[in-house]
Structures are given as C-alpha cells and as structure tokens.
Amino acid sequence: MSEERGREEALLARVLGAARAEADPEVLARARARIAEVGEVPSPLRWLGTPAALATAITLFVVVAGLSLALTRNDTSSGRESTSLVSALIGDDGSYGLPSSSAARASDSVTLDSGEVAR
Amino acid sequence: MADWDESELIARLRAREPQALGELFVRLGSAMTTLASSMLRNRDEANDVVEDALLRIHQAAPGFRGERGLRTWTLRIVANLCRDRLRRRRFVAPNSDDEDPFERAGLALDPIEDWDHALDQGVVARALEHAVEALPTDQREVVVMRYRLGMSHAEIMDSLGVPEGTVKSRLARAVAALRERMGRLE
C-alpha cells in the first residue's frame, strides 16, 4: 500500500514537476516603476496612506466629537441660566414688574364689592 | 536548499537595496509565476499577482526576520494574493477539456526523463493537469506546492499557515480525487 503510494507520489512529482512558468522581466520592470512612484509621493501624503494615519484620524474624530458634546451641554445649561435671569428681570409671568390687569381688576372689584375705598 | 547566500539577500532586501528585488526575482520569479499560473490558470492574472507580490515584498522586507526562509515567505505572499483573487472572482467559466490547460495557464511542459515511450507524455500530463484544475482551491494549492514546486510538508505548512496535519490530509484528499479522475495514477 505504502509502496503504491510512493509510486504515485513519484509519478505526480515527475509529471506535475515538468510544467513550469518562466518569469516575465516586464513584471519586475512594472513593479519597480510602481515602487518608484510610491517613492515620489511626498512623505506627508505617503503618511496619509498608513494605518497610523487612520488611527490618528479616529482619535481626532473622538476628541472633536467629545469636545463638541461638552460645548453643547455647556451652551444648553448657560441658556437655561440666561432664561431664568431674563425671567427674573421681566418676571416669570411676563408682566415686566407691572401689576397685571387681572390684579388691577381684582382690586377694583374688591373696592366695588365692599363699598370701601381700599386705601 | 539554496546555493546562493540567502541571508545576504535578505539583509539587502531589508535595507531596500535597489538591486535586491531584481535578484530575488531572478532566484524565485519562476517559482512565483509557476505557483500563480497553476492556481489562477491565467497568465496575465498570474503576472499581476507576481507584480503585487514584489511590491509587498519590498514594503514588508524591513520587518522580515528570515525565520521561515525567503522562498517560503515569498510563496506565502503569492499564495495569499492568489487566494484573494480567486475569492473575488464572481463568475468562472468552466474549463473545457478540449483546451490545452498548459497554454491557458501559460505553463511550459518540459520533457520528462526516463519516460515510458509507450505512453504519450503530453496526453498524460494534460489529463493530469485537467484533473488538478478541477480540484478545490485548498487542495490544488498543496498539490502544486508539493509536486510542482517540490516543497516539503513543513515548507507548505509555513507557506499556508496551517498545521502539518491539515497539509497531509489535504494532500491525501487531493491525491484520492486525482486517482478517481485519472483511473490509476500509474
């Protein structure tokens, strides 16, 4: 069995080993031209094609996204403060510190009902 | 194995010496092209793969420590590129048995020494080549490396990045398939 296997292996090696492909010198020339092209690219541009550039871009994206989120939160909270400041200045009910007409009406009606002068 | 100073060539490749890639091509270009042609069955595509492999070798050489040997490392790069190409192929026209498989792949057939002249060497070689073409990629890969390029099990293991047991089982399945297709391999 192993003798037969050995004969098979020898035959395969002889027949398959008889076929080969010659290397084409044009292939080397083309590869060299591409290497030269890569060499001509300015180093900062070449760096953009490296995995380090991708990592840096992702890091920058995360940092910028974090900063903008933080700034947005700050804007929102300072917005609330200014709203409450304005509210404090003009009055929560929008009366600008003046007596409201309903209050005036109420005081009027009290005078009328009691028949007395409030002051 | 190599009658040339492999470690010196590795050192020159690592230093990206301009002539080193050319020397590697002189030493291993035929094995690279034979592997790519045998796998892809198309000479133009095989040349493209060898070109890409040379570029990768040039780029990766500074990090190559030479543990696996230059031939194994180089053929590993070629095999990976061939596998990528075969994976990307969306449609593969079935090969016709009427076509010459060597011509299609851009392979040349040398005369075999001590061949039994009662058998037509060309007919046997073509029939076997058709059978090799019909093998699945993983089996064709080990058959080409073992019998066409004469690589050892350990070299194939390193080139493919699979355990030796896997190499042996793929070879056994491939030989069984060839035997079935050829009748008897004798």
Interface residues (C-beta under 8 A of the other chain):
Chain A: R7 E8 E9 L11 L12 A13 R14 V15 L16 G17 A18 A19 R20 A21 E22 A23 D24 E26 V27 L28 R30 A31 R32 R34 I35
Chain B: L21 G22 F25 V26 G29 S30 M32 T33 T34 A36 S37 S38 R43 A46 N47 V50 E51 L54 L55 H58 F102 A105 G106 L107 A108 L109 D110 P111 I112 Q121 V124 A125 L128 E129 V132 V143 V144 R146 Y147 R148 G150 V175 L178 R179 L185 E186
